[in-house]
């Protein structure tokens, strides 16, 4: 008999309209210049590619990768469902 007990917990992670609209990646550059894109007239856009689950002490406990990047800008809010199997 080949069975494994699997426990799962589901977390819902929310990105409000005013959160996560800018990239923290230092290679987020303009087309030809080595500087961070920051044009006040442009609507900020980023793409969410992963989610981190943190302890109350800000210690990373788990990381999840999305199958496809999700576009995030100030006009939308996202709720991501993350299932942790252990």
N, C-alpha and C positions, 0 to 999 in steps of 0.2 A: 504494500500500500504506500503510495507516494503522495502524501498530502502535506501542504504547508499552510499554517495559520497566517492570515494576513489581516492586519488592523489598518483602518483608513480613517482619516479625519479630513473634513472638507473646510476650507477657509475661503472667505469672500474678501477680495482685496479691491478697494475702490480708489479710483483716480478721479478726483473732483475736477471740474472744468478749469480751475486755476492752478492745478498741480501738474507736474511732470510735462510741461510744455516746452522745455528747453533741454538740449542734450548736455550731459555732463562729460561727454567724450571730448578730449582735447583735440582730436582730429576732425571735429565738426567745423569744416573750413568753408570759406567762400570759394568761388570757382578757381581763381588763380593766385590768391594771396594767402600767405600763411598767417592768418589771424582768425579768431573766432567770429563766426557770422553774427552780426548784431546790427541789423538795419531796423530802426524803430518803426518804419512804415510797413514792414513785412509782418504778417501774422506768424507768431512762433509755431513751429511744427516739430514734433519729434515722433519717433516710432518706438513703441514699447516692445522689447524683445525678451525680457526676462523679469521674474518676480522673486524677491527675496523675502523670506520669513525670518523675523528677528525676535530675540528675547527682549524682556523689559530692560535689560542691561545693554541693549543695542548690539548683541552678539548674533551674527548670522547663523541660523540653525539649519536652513534649507534653501535651496535655489531651484527655481523652475524655469525652463526655457519654453517659449511659445513656439508653436509649429510655424506660424507666420507672424511677422511684425504687425503690430496694430498702430495705425495712425492716431496720434493724439495732438489736439490743438485746443485753444480756449473755448471752442464752440461745442465740445463734446465731453461727456463723462463716461468712464469705463468701469465696469465691475467684472473682475476676473475671478473665476472659480478655480481654486487650486486644491487638488486632492493629494494628500500626503499619505503614502502607503508605507507601513513599517511592520 
